[in-house]
Amino acid sequence: MRKSDPFEILWKRCLRDALVELNPQVFQEKLRIAKEAIDMRLVELESNANSDPFETAQLVDGLNTLYALGFLKERELARKVAFPTESESARKDNCCRGNDLQTI
């Protein structure tokens, strides 16, 4: 059985709250909060050597849901964070070994 993480629960709750909101003004704010929570969790998982691929897939599915419904337009940026290209992965590996001081 998987141990529950409070951050994992937070992003899921934010996403669910946004998707069921009927008031258009409140929806936009909840949508912004949900995307921010997902992005923050993706960055957190990316920085963790033992990140959970299952949760990463869930996060990407959550973002893809928002894109598929037409609520978000920045699809390439999110895909880049969740699935870095081979050159970005190599840069990250070099940076983690101290070979590169560039910000990733």
C-alpha positions in Angstrom: 0.0 0.0 0.0 1.3 3.5 -0.9 2.0 6.0 1.8 0.0 9.2 1.4 1.9 12.4 1.0 0.2 15.7 2.0 1.5 17.4 -1.2 0.1 14.7 -3.4 -3.3 15.1 -1.7 -3.1 18.9 -2.1 -2.7 19.0 -5.8 -5.4 16.4 -6.3 -7.8 18.3 -4.2 -7.0 21.6 -6.0 -7.5 20.0 -9.4 -10.8 18.4 -8.3 -12.1 21.7 -6.8 -11.3 23.5 -10.1 -13.0 20.9 -12.3 -16.3 21.0 -10.3 -16.5 24.8 -9.9 -19.5 26.3 -11.7 -18.9 30.0 -11.0 -16.7 31.3 -13.9 -14.8 33.9 -11.8 -14.1 31.4 -9.0 -13.2 28.7 -11.6 -10.4 30.8 -13.1 -8.8 31.3 -9.7 -9.2 27.6 -8.7 -7.7 26.7 -12.1 -4.7 28.9 -11.5 -4.2 27.4 -8.0 -4.6 23.8 -9.4 -2.0 24.4 -12.1 0.4 26.0 -9.6 0.0 23.1 -7.2 0.7 20.6 -10.0 3.7 22.5 -11.3 5.1 22.8 -7.8 4.7 19.1 -7.2 6.3 18.2 -10.5 9.4 20.4 -9.6 9.5 18.8 -6.2 9.5 15.3 -7.7 12.0 16.2 -10.3 14.5 17.3 -7.6 14.0 14.0 -5.7 16.3 11.2 -6.7 13.7 8.6 -5.7 10.7 10.3 -7.3 7.5 8.3 -7.8 6.9 7.6 -11.5 3.3 6.7 -10.8 2.6 10.1 -9.2 4.5 11.9 -12.0 2.2 10.2 -14.5 -0.9 11.2 -12.4 0.4 14.8 -12.4 0.9 14.8 -16.2 -2.6 13.2 -16.6 -4.0 16.1 -14.5 -2.4 18.7 -16.7 -3.4 16.9 -19.9 -7.0 16.9 -18.6 -6.9 20.7 -18.3 -5.3 21.1 -21.7 -7.8 18.6 -23.3 -10.7 20.6 -21.9 -9.2 23.8 -23.3 -8.6 25.4 -19.9 -4.8 25.8 -20.4 -2.7 26.7 -23.4 0.9 26.3 -22.2 1.1 22.6 -23.1 4.8 22.5 -24.3 6.0 24.1 -21.1 4.4 21.5 -18.8 5.5 18.6 -21.0 9.1 20.0 -20.8 8.9 20.0 -17.0 7.5 16.5 -16.7 9.5 14.9 -19.4 12.8 16.8 -20.1 14.5 16.2 -23.4 17.6 14.0 -23.4 19.9 17.1 -23.5 18.1 18.7 -20.6 18.4 15.4 -18.6 22.1 15.3 -19.3 22.5 18.9 -18.2 20.6 18.1 -15.0 22.8 15.1 -14.4 26.0 17.2 -14.9 24.7 19.9 -12.6 23.9 17.4 -9.9 27.5 16.1 -10.1 28.8 19.6 -9.8 30.1 19.6 -13.5 27.8 22.5 -14.5 26.7 25.5 -12.4 24.0 26.6 -14.8 20.5 27.0 -13.5 18.2 24.3 -14.9 
